[in-house]
Amino acid sequence: MPFKPSYFKTELFKVLSSPVRIQILDTLRCGENSVNAIAEWLEVEASSISRQLAILRRYNLVISRRKGTHVFYSVRDPDLFKVLDAALDVFNNHLIDIRHSLEQLE
């Protein structure tokens, strides 16, 4: 089967369907971070963060580098943040529409 952009988009949105994975990506906006630092920031067990990072790495959304006993993760392509920001814009626009509809009812 040839590679199709629609297949890639489908897989990307499946990976991004996890709130924890999105939170992990948001913690990486400012640069690389360790599993423990991400876990502490998100108040989630490090083992859970490691599992989610493994999924993000399998889909080539994050890269890792080892320094001693620590593994640091960063986002492979910063354009991924444009996707996350666009989703937030769509959400905010939806809220504005709902607010406007509620004001019309008053």
PyMOL commands that set and color helices and strands:
alter all, ss='L'
color gray80, all
select helices_A, chain A and resi 5-15+19-27+35-42+46-58+80-105
alter helices_A, ss='H'
color red, helices_A
select strands_A, chain A and resi 33-34+62-67+70-75
alter strands_A, ss='S'
color yellow, strands_A
deselect
rebuild
show_as cartoon
